[in-house]
Amino acid sequence: MGNYCSSGQTKKDKDNVSEKSEESPSYQLADKNKGKGNDVKEAPLAAPEVTSDASGTGQISNSSNVTNGCNSSTMAGGVSVDGARAQPKALQNVQSMTLSDSTANSPMTVSPPCDIPPVHQNLPQNLTPLYGKPTTNRRTDKYKKIVLYILAADDGFQTEKAMLREVFKGLNQKCQSRGFELHVADLHVQQPKGNSFDVSKWFRGPLEAQGGHELAANCLAEIARQSCDSYLIPVLFLGGTLGDPLLPLTIESQDFVAALQMAERNPAERAILEKWYVLDDKSQPACYRLNATAPPPMSSEESQKELALLLQTLIDIFSKELRDSYLTTVVEQEINNTVLISQELSKRCIWIQSTVAALKTEGQSSVEAEMVRRLANIQNDLKNQLSEKHIIRIPANIAQPQQEQFGAMLDTCLSLEIDAIIDEHVSKYSIPYCTHGVDRRLLSELEEVNRHSRVLNENCANFSTTERVREYLTSARGKPLVVYGPMGAGKSVFMAKLSQNLHTWLPDSHLVIRYANLTMQSSDVTGLVGSITEQISVLIKGVPTRCQHTVSSYSGVLKSLLESSKQQITILIDSIDALRDVDDLDWLPVTLQDNVKFVLTVCSAGTGHNLANAESRVLQRLRERIGDDSCFLYLTPFTQEQWEDVLCFGGGDIYAANGALQLPESWKKSDEKISIQAKNIIVIDRTLRQVAEKRYEADIKHAHKILYDYYELQPTVFLDKKDSATSAGTHVALLKSFIETHYKALNYDGNQLYSLLHPVLVAEQQRPGSPYANSTVVQQWLKTINNSTVPFLEKLVLTEGEDEEEKQAVDNMPNVVGFDLIMNLSIEGFFVISLSTEREEICVWDVAKCRKVRTLTGVPQPSAICPVGDYGVAVLCRREIRIIDLNEGRFKVTLKGVMNQKMPYFGLHDPAHLVCLSRNRMYVNLMNIESGDCVTTFKAGEDRFLNSLLVSGDGRILVCGDETQKPFPLLVWHLSQKKLLYDLRIPHHDFITSLSAITHEGSYVCVVAKELAEPSPNFIVVYDLQSGTLFKKWKPSCNTVSLAISQTNTCVIAGLEDARILIWDLVTGKN
């Protein structure tokens, strides 16, 4: 491209060229991709990919994609393009200081602080759950639950199962320490042999459980249920038998007709086939079904003998392929539905195989030979699917030493699988570390709320009541709406349906929904109101709240946020009466803006000892506080006609989240097969409640009173007993006040405990009249902190005189303005220089003496600074560079020419020369500091525009980024030799040249690179400028936001967007 150097002032800046450069693609914002959330049709089943909502992978409805944090998307609400550009511009003004050995690194442009635009315009992708909009991706969530599912042919292996129970104790503690549950599911306990052919014990229920298939149906249903939301580890106990064979429930018409033709030679075989299999012409396609609903009356011995003959007939008539299709056992079905159908489960499965002698086929019946063949086939399939280390072979009669060895092997295998499952769960479901200051527990709470809403949305709500609430939401009524009704009326389902349909009625509204007592965060008023306040604060102000962790503090902030909000906000709280300390309702705002809607649900009456009065008091207090009967809406339960409509036409299974689901008693007693009974109705906790009622039916009122008194009437009974037993003093109140004040900081990082607690304890001991001054417990706390080996930053505590002077100085300043830049001065002593653009002030501070030694005022809008010599600095004032002597406090010279408005980059070449990027960004000028004249000009080429400028500490090497070429290259010049050394670039990647650093000697340069066509995080590359080759490459888990390099310390320091600072060894490349 003809890079060359020219001396003198022969070049003149051309405004038209500058204008042209500013119209280049780098100044143009890419078009926004507008999503069509309402046009996407949800799939009926969960998607196979399982990710965390907080990870930002799920799309939200009525919003567009956010790419790289720069191209903002227009959210629902009609945000203008100019408003969407505001946040990326603000982010471009953030400084990244290069902490290398040289203090003469190229400074970046520093603009005065500006207001953060409303975050609803462009929330980061991993914070999109804060909008409250349901995600379009349907997914299956996994709980922190691991199930050891036992696959077995019968109730054998009692010794081995006893060893498993012993191993389970240690594994359970291990899982609990990592926040997981561990369960064992064994449905083969006390299952006698031979029941499959006893028609008197056949189950009269669903079709798949008839004809002796009850155990198989239960096992397959348990596998499906546990696999849905838990992690399954199949533990197979299989030796020399497959257990009882099962008759096929259905046989296709053509196969049955062929079997009848084969049985014509034996009338007895044909007769028994026609007796036990009847044509089902209603099935599609038509088939012959086992006559399990109305078998002929016979004794157990007769049925077992006759059905055994039927099985032998089928084995004799069917070909090998048909036997594999129709004949099976319980353990075969379990294996097929776990190990052989799922690669994931096959990797986890552990097979305990008892070594028995090979069975001989001579002299065996056709049934026995068939079972031996099937056992050999299933064993071969297992050997092909399972890892050898997961096959534990044990003798038929295991001795005591062998039992201990078996237990150790089983414990090792299960421990490895449990560790792998926990690590997998953490990688898939963990909330990203980078939450931009938002409490991670808030994002976890939103995930639980979304999960609960998805379950509840499988139910049907009262549509007439829904329409009345829709009228409230779209009206201008300025008070909360309370929906009340009896237990089981469907209030939780009703709220879930509101959250699902809200953005159809109010597309621009943010949704804040909570289910009381769903999680620990929503179990009390303080946690619930704090969680809601923090979510709304992030949506409105862009930052979470920093108030004390008390109801009064949260309620005050919540009211002020709602009053100042310009966005539509809808708040839904379900079952407010379920909160522990809901007696005080002063936190509830009763006067709302037109753009704020508040919907609550409360139970109108309860069941059990004294519950009715307690719950009705909440409703009464709500009436007294709101004072408007029109704000209360009664939710009526479903009528029988509505239930029939739901069950007959709703389709699929119906899940009720409330155990008090009100079904007509006639439905529960009806045995005939009708459309309603064909539906599978599952009521959560109903079985548990029935067992409890049966156990305590003799004195049910007393049992209710014991439970209620322990958990509700005396919530602090344990604390009261502990306090009186240990004679706890006022230090508990001090600790409570400390936690309330520093709740946010401790929740962010518990390692700050000593840093925060130490100054509080010191201040209390020094405060006159403090009740904690002579407390032995407080003194012991302080002694423990002082003697701790854990390093921590100690907060500076001012004396009373200094504190009063500081407060008075702050009070005298009407608008406190901070500093825009702080930089070290490489002179004798310890001095730093600060710069304030708005105050037009430059100050020099003596760090050792903690005082200001120089103040220069009247400097016109200083925004960047570069040390020159011992006491001189080059200051960017508007678009000019001025040289100032800090020691004498006087202005020396102004360099000729003006800088580019957006990229006023400059750096020090030597004590007499400064390197500056020209106004049109096509040249790099070498300026004389004494005269202010341009000495030399470097040109990258025709129509090539530079977008960065780095100068090594010794002034020899100059590195610039070129935004014209694709991909963006790095241009490396040797300033002393006045020639271009390297043109560095990576195919299909762009350098983020604003994130770069160079060593003092100019030997290495590090820069952040981004792959063009991939959404993966950016990464760091280091170039050896002596050879021009790639030296090191690091890929952190998230984007890098600041960068520094030091050759003396041989390290690269990177600041990541998740608030971590990583340090790499420049030689070894290790972190």
Summary of the structure (lengths in Angstrom):
residues: 1071
radius of gyration: 37.7
end to end distance: 39.4
largest distance: 122.7
contacts: 3181
relative contact order: 0.08
helix: 38%
strand: 21%
